[in-house]
Amino acid sequence: MNGNTDTSNRPELIDVSVLYVEDDDKIREGLMRFLTRRFKTVLTAMDGEEGLSVFIAKTPDIVITDIKMPIMDGIEMIKNIKQRSPDTPVVITTAFTDVSYMIKAIELRADAYVRKPIDKDDLFNLLNKILIRRQTPTDDTSIIKREVQLLRDRYEKMKRMLMGAVEAASHALATIDHFTADHQRRVAGLSEAIVAEMSLSEDIIFKIKIAAMLHDIGKMHVPAEILTKPAGLTEIERAVVKTHAMAGYEFLRKIDFTFPLADIVLQHHEKYNGSGYPLGLNGSNILVEARVLNVADVVEAMSSGRPYRPSLGLDMALGEISDRRGVLYDPDVVDACLNVFGKDFKFQE
Ligand SMILES: [Fe+2]
């Protein structure tokens, strides 16, 4: 940590303490030189852990931080700082490629951001506006609120774009395998209703919808003659079908989503008691989105017709999840699913 508190010859310095956290030595030293010519106290740290220690020890007025850093990243540090001091403004510095980190920072109520490479004058103007906002806390049109709103708007736009891309992929899949595409769409509708019934966050609703729309995408890896086989599958064919969970994971894992989409898809056939596949995970070791998906998947699959059998009916599907509640299926998810149908949920045709 470095500090500059010698102000004897610098009456023009703004009487504010700034903490700047950045792991890149060159960037940190360059900006520190700039900041020390403008602010009375400038503290620096090289990673989130050191930044948090300095924050606790010195309680600076403003924090400027990189987000991708070793040891403790900026996200974790902001979380800790905002828990301790929700009103301390935090400005994140971010490269264009760090969008998913930036979104996480917004979710943690980061107050503003500057793009890397940092335009020092832009940063200085932003810090000044934040300081003015601190002095006039009733000013609702503050730059901070506008900045945060701008980030939120962009986040919402990104979510819409992602949903649009997923829907396009789903339509494309429908031309090859309409059973799977219809199944995914119907599972998405039921999963969304279950999550809403469980009073989980809006964000989980979005995640579950995306995951449900893609959960069987790995079936593109399974030969069509097996997927559409009119009679029952052999042992080997069943084993081939089961590879779709891992294949879906492989399709999706390289995409930098803001949530673990590939893992949700990987886990959608795991069972509450650990008897599922491919990993044999159990209980809360299975992501909650995957536990919801699993119940919705079973109910939709049983209550719809398949190439090899007619529909078994909704009553039998709900009987299955009730009978194995807490064994194969998460009891909270089963309860929510039963409530959803109790409120007359209908699958979209
Ligand atoms: Fe599946």
Boltz pocket constraint, residues with backbone or C-beta under 6 A from the ligand:
constraints:
  - pocket:
      binder: B
      contacts: [[A, 215], [A, 216], [A, 244], [A, 268], [A, 269], [A, 297]]
      max_distance: 6.0
